[in-house]
Amino acid sequence: MLTDIISPQLNVIFCGINPGLKSSNDGHHFSGRSNRFWKVLHQSGFTPHEIEAVNDTSLLDFGYGLTTAVARATSRADELSKEEFDEALESFKSKISKYQPRYVAFLGKAAYKAFSKKKEILWGEQPEDFCGAKIWVLPNTSGLNRGFSLESLVTYYKEFYDSVHES
């Protein structure tokens, strides 16, 4: 089981779509061998060094947290149904309202698209907020997402980092 790593009033809560099987089994976010989250987070400036997944709770020290949109673990995010996103929405809203982060960064378009009911989502900052938090949609760092090189992911995340630290 994968638990949230969050506390009140963080700068950012990074929201994965759902846990991968390895993360669910070992209890650490983004622990899959091919997931590039920790590398991208460091290279884009969010952390001074690359955190290992087993130390995922140390992200709180930097003012960032981790959660998922849907709790059920799968080997691929496309195994989730629309109904699972619909069922997860209210508890996700409650979580964001309770913890009041400045930003929520959705990793991949799927969860935000399902939660916002929008047909089209562009990468980057969104025009509306979500329970009081500013929203960014960033490419997913999953190793299955080969549409984005490491360099491209770092560019998107660096743009987000700059926005977080300018405001």
GULUM-201346 format. One record per residue (C-alpha): x, y negated, z negated; residue in one letter. Coordinates in pm, whole numbers, padded with zeros to 5 digits, always signed. Layout:
XYZa
...
END
This chain:
+00000+00000+00000m
+00125-00346+00086l
+00052-00624-00163t
+00048-00997-00102d
+00346-01204-00205i
+00181-01536-00282i
+00150-01800-00551s
-00036-02131-00574p
+00055-02428-00355q
+00327-02272-00141l
+00456-02462+00160n
+00367-02173+00392v
+00188-01842+00377i
+00296-01627+00670f
+00006-01405+00774c
+00077-01084+00960g
-00205-00914+01146i
-00195-00598+00931n
+00070-00378+00771p
+00272-00141+00980g
+00286+00219+00859l
+00642+00187+00724k
+00561-00133+00535s
+00251+00026+00390s
+00449+00333+00280n
+00744+00149+00125d
+00552-00155-00003g
+00771-00415+00169h
+00659-00663+00432h
+00813-00638+00780f
+01029-00338+00687s
+00998-00165+01023g
+01341-00110+01177r
+01255-00300+01495s
+01066-00589+01332n
+01251-00916+01376r
+01071-01124+01112f
+01355-01158+00860w
+01614-01232+01128k
+01388-01493+01293v
+01301-01654+00960l
+01669-01701+00880h
+01780-01812+01227q
+01501-02071+01245s
+01606-02230+00915g
+01346-02105+00668f
+01602-01913+00460t
+01974-01975+00403p
+02052-01607+00463h
+01876-01309+00617e
+01658-01149+00351i
+01624-00772+00353e
+01268-00641+00346a
+01330-00476+00006v
+01383-00827-00131n
+01066-00971+00026d
+00947-01121-00305t
+01247-01356-00301s
+01067-01550-00027l
+00868-01718-00307l
+01192-01885-00421d
+01188-02084-00096f
+00822-02186-00122g
+00687-01927+00122y
+00453-01632+00085g
+00333-01329+00277l
-00006-01174+00340t
-00193-00987+00610t
-00527-01061+00774a
-00645-00700+00754v
-00526-00460+00482a
-00546-00132+00677r
-00209-00008+00798a
-00174+00108+01159t
+00112+00188+01393s
-00018-00078+01634r
-00227-00388+01562a
-00449-00316+01862d
-00587-00017+01670e
-00790-00259+01456l
-01154-00322+01543s
-01335-00655+01567k
-01544-00539+01272e
-01234-00502+01055e
-01138-00864+01121f
-01498-00973+01056d
-01503-00783+00726e
-01167-00934+00620a
-01259-01297+00690l
-01437-01389+00367e
-01171-01244+00138s
-00902-01415+00347f
-01083-01749+00316k
-01112-01697-00060s
-00742-01623-00085k
-00640-01936+00107i
-00887-02151-00089s
-00756-02013-00419k
-00383-02048-00346y
-00397-02371-00141q
-00085-02344+00076p
+00010-02646+00288r
+00031-02424+00597y
-00088-02083+00709v
+00119-01936+00990a
-00064-01660+01176f
+00187-01422+01335l
+00028-01336+01666g
-00298-01464+01810k
-00523-01170+01721a
-00612-01257+01362a
-00660-01629+01414y
-00861-01568+01729k
-01090-01331+01537a
-01117-01560+01234f
-01174-01883+01429s
-01404-01724+01691k
-01218-01922+01959k
-01182-01768+02302k
-00842-01925+02373e
-00560-01990+02128i
-00238-02169+02220l
+00090-02113+02040w
+00184-02374+01783g
-00010-02614+01565e
-00388-02585+01578q
-00615-02891+01582p
-00830-02775+01290e
-00740-02669+00938d
-00836-02347+00761f
-00969-02386+00407c
-00761-02701+00370g
-00437-02559+00513a
-00276-02669+00838k
-00262-02384+01087i
+00015-02267+01316w
+00000-01964+01543v
+00338-01807+01612l
+00442-01510+01825p
+00445-01182+01637n
+00791-01051+01547t
+00693-00686+01583s
+00937-00476+01779g
+00640-00378+01997l
+00609-00741+02109n
+00876-00742+02377r
+00722-01039+02558g
+00936-01262+02336f
+01313-01242+02308s
+01481-01309+01975l
+01592-01647+02109e
+01237-01736+02213s
+01095-01634+01875l
+01354-01844+01695v
+01262-02144+01912t
+00891-02119+01818y
+00966-02066+01449y
+01221-02351+01445k
+00955-02585+01584e
+00729-02478+01299f
+01011-02516+01044y
+01074-02871+01166d
+00705-02956+01132s
+00686-02815+00778v
+00992-03008+00666h
+00904-03337+00838e
+00573-03375+00660s
END
